[in-house]
Amino acid sequence: MRASSSFGLRAGLAAFALLLAVPASLAQQPLKVGIVTFLSGPAAGPFGVPARNAAELTAELLNAGTVPAPYSQKGFGGTPIELVIIDEAGGPQKQVAEYRNLVPRVDIVIGYISSGDCLAIAPVAEEQKKLTVLFDCGTPRIFEDASYKYVFRTGPTGTMDNVSVALYLVERNPNVKSIAGLNQNYAWGQDSWADFENAMKTLKPGIEVKTSQMPKLFAGQFGAEITTLLGSGAEVIHSSMWGGDLEGLVLQGAPRGLFEKHKVVLSAGEPAINRLGTRIPDGTILGARGPFGPFAPDTDLARWLKTTYQDRYHIPPNYASFKMTQAILGVKAAYEKAKGSSNEAPDQDKIIAAFENLTFEGPGGPVKMALGKGHQAIMDAAVGTTKVEAGELKIVDIARYSADKVNPPDGVKSEVWIKSGLKK
Amino acid sequence: MKAAIVAIASLAALTALALLAPQWLVFMAMLALAKGVVVLGLLVLMRTGLVSFGQGLYFGIGAYTAALLSHHLHVADAAVMLLAGAAAAGLMAALLGLLLAGYRDIFFAMLSLAFSMILYGVLVKSAALGSTDGFNLHARTFFGVALAPGVERRVFLIAGAVCAVVVALLAHRLLGGHWGRLSTGVRDNELRVAYLGASPYRVVYVNYLIAGAMAGLGGALAALAVGHVDPEMTYWTTSGEFVFIAILGGTQSILAPFVAASIFEALRTIASQYAPNVWQMSLGLAMLAIIMFLPAGLWTLAERRRRSA
């Protein structure tokens, strides 16, 4: 019987599934939290691994009860948490499969850096009725094109990154007349450039766009694009590059005077600080996708994350680390609010009700779940300028923008909001 | 006769699976079926001695056709999506086949790869289609019958099983008869086939067309299962995955692609769960082991057992 081997395999897998699906409802069983982040591929180095490190550190210290107030209670409401970590690499199709496999094994899922993965996972989370917290992906489309009950995002959208750098730029160079772009040719690069271009056109009507260079993702070599930019005569160059491409841009552009001749804006440049250090030329405008890393306000929570992370991994936490810790603390805040003073673990619906429109304290400052009917976070934005002082890279002239000023009101699409004048 | 029994048994087994298995297993089986259909098409093409490293082109066309129907034309019928996906891919294969059927070996493989990467490039540049992020699709009816939420994937799996069984039976008939021997002839000695009065160009063209349409059907099935399409589906790594599955299963049997695709999905999931840091290496080692110890694919195990029995 030729079909038997495939049927046998499936039957075996089915039996395996039943084993896994046995509810873990015994008292003091740890809460299982699925963590999905890049462990391999180009996004692992700048984002995925720093996020995983932050998740492991935060879970361990939460279980030990050594996190500063208001998170000093052990675990989530006294129940210890246990992480199940999987790799985000492999594309949305694989991620949907892995997500479905993960759902029966965990109580909550926290993860996803790639916007494509977030867009694919959100409807599946809704179908599976599993509380799922997106921590890093940037596209505003998730809660602007649909609405979800089980999906939350504790990191701000990409909209405010580019709106805040545009505000910063116009405040410091009120007479800016021309801009140009160098962005990776994929959704993140295209969206970032569109947001920046539209925000600049709104803030400075009549501004001239000299050129928009879109090399392919992970091209690594930007000789031709740098030549075009140098010859474009644009005052400002915007780039949302990250990872190896960003390092390539800085290392190839700086010796050719790109950073001296033009004001360069790196809207997601913060993770490169730890790798490039003083090789980032003075006067570069840097964003961190929110008040993270060196932009974090001076609070107990931020100091706690910076020192414990530095002690363990011998490198400062970057924005991906901050956002991961923020997501875990956000779930903890919602869980404990839902639990209240009762002794019983809250059910998922209660946690969701507590999470909607919640304001909680993250390592980067207050987080308001204000958009997407209370499911999408907004935060203050921070932008700064690089300066090498005594052989060390410093971020100076940091400006903060309140969350309402750099995010659209609930129910208004980011693109429309930027084009129609950034009004509240 | 024997083929019919296997077909009915497979259909019954898959229907039982669709009705009884947990959701995640239903999804994995659906994905395995979708990939199995694509690889079966590749198998038809491989009979002529040609390997396409660009089946992602048709896989992507099938998926995007289904998704665009849902997204832009508001057609939410799964059956329409499946048929349209296969038809659109078949149409493109009929066009490109005119050129590709004239090439052999590495030239054929590279040209097929190049066409799939052109589509990838176009999709990545299309901001209206979500660029690399892609977009969601929703199928709400099947042949006009509204699907209750929660059961739609079970219905899709049964539909996918019917598609797969029908396609597999057709491929079995095709390859088992005159056409199959002609295809093998083209692989072994093309000149001789031409001297005997048959057209190798036509054989390659028709097999390429079949492979393309089947990849389109597989793409539409995968899009229905995942509920999201993105350009990754047309990327060369996706095409490479189909070749991987074909080698994993071997090319001797019609069932091999489906068994191999199930094993591949299971292997990848187990590797992702238990070795999240080295899952790619685990897959690579499995591939190496198969090439070294079972050069004709996993199907040799079944053949060996049958011979010794």
Contacts between the chains, C-beta under 8 A, distances in Angstrom:
chain1	res1	chain2	res2	distance
A	1	B	6	7.9
A	1	B	9	7.4
A	2	B	6	5.6
A	2	B	253	7.4
A	2	B	255	5.6
A	2	B	302	6.9
A	3	B	6	5.4
A	3	B	9	5.0
A	3	B	10	5.0
A	3	B	13	6.6
A	3	B	255	6.8
A	5	B	259	6.2
A	5	B	302	6.7
A	6	B	10	7.7
A	6	B	13	7.9
A	6	B	255	7.3
A	6	B	258	6.4
A	6	B	259	4.6
A	6	B	262	5.6
A	7	B	10	8.0
A	7	B	13	4.7
A	9	B	259	7.8
A	9	B	262	6.0
A	9	B	263	6.9
A	9	B	266	6.7
A	10	B	13	7.4
A	10	B	17	5.8
A	10	B	21	7.7
A	10	B	25	7.4
A	10	B	29	6.6
A	10	B	262	6.9
A	13	B	25	5.9
A	13	B	28	7.6
A	13	B	266	6.3
A	14	B	17	7.4
A	14	B	20	7.5
A	14	B	21	5.2
A	14	B	22	7.4
A	14	B	25	5.9
A	17	B	21	7.1
A	17	B	22	4.7
A	17	B	24	6.8
A	17	B	25	5.4
A	18	B	22	7.5
A	21	B	22	6.2
A	39	B	276	5.8
A	39	B	277	5.4
A	40	B	277	7.5
A	40	B	280	6.3
A	85	B	276	5.7
A	86	B	272	5.7
A	86	B	273	6.9
A	86	B	276	5.0
A	87	B	272	6.2
A	87	B	276	4.9
A	87	B	277	7.3
A	87	B	279	6.2
A	89	B	280	7.7
A	91	B	230	7.0
A	91	B	232	3.8
A	91	B	235	7.9
A	91	B	238	7.9
A	92	B	134	6.6
A	92	B	226	7.0
A	92	B	228	5.5
A	92	B	230	5.2
A	92	B	232	6.6
A	93	B	31	7.5
A	93	B	222	6.6
A	93	B	226	5.2
A	93	B	228	7.8
A	93	B	230	7.8
A	93	B	232	6.9
A	93	B	233	6.9
A	94	B	268	7.3
A	96	B	27	7.5
A	96	B	226	4.9
A	96	B	227	7.3
A	96	B	228	6.9
A	97	B	27	6.4
A	97	B	28	6.2
A	97	B	31	6.0
A	97	B	265	7.1
A	97	B	268	8.0
A	97	B	269	6.7
A	98	B	269	6.9
A	98	B	272	5.5
A	100	B	23	6.4
A	100	B	24	4.0
A	100	B	27	4.9
A	100	B	28	7.6
A	101	B	24	5.1
A	101	B	28	7.6
A	101	B	269	5.5
A	101	B	272	7.9
A	101	B	273	6.7
A	103	B	23	8.0
A	103	B	24	6.8
A	104	B	22	6.9
A	104	B	24	6.6
A	115	B	133	4.8
A	116	B	132	5.8
A	116	B	133	4.4
A	116	B	134	5.7
A	116	B	230	5.0
A	116	B	232	7.5
A	119	B	130	7.5
A	119	B	133	5.5
A	119	B	134	6.7
A	119	B	135	7.1
A	119	B	136	6.6
A	119	B	228	6.4
A	120	B	134	7.2
A	120	B	136	7.5
A	120	B	226	6.6
A	120	B	227	7.2
A	120	B	228	3.7
A	120	B	230	7.2
A	123	B	136	5.7
A	123	B	138	7.9
A	123	B	227	5.5
A	123	B	228	7.4
A	124	B	227	6.6
A	127	B	149	7.2
A	127	B	150	7.5
A	128	B	23	7.0
A	139	B	133	6.0
A	141	B	130	7.7
A	141	B	133	7.3
A	146	B	136	7.6
A	185	B	124	6.3
A	185	B	125	6.6
A	186	B	124	5.8
A	186	B	131	5.8
A	186	B	132	4.0
A	187	B	127	7.8
A	187	B	130	6.5
A	187	B	131	3.9
A	187	B	132	4.5
A	187	B	133	4.0
A	188	B	132	7.7
A	190	B	127	5.2
A	190	B	131	5.5
A	194	B	127	7.7
A	216	B	124	7.8
A	217	B	124	8.0
A	217	B	132	7.7
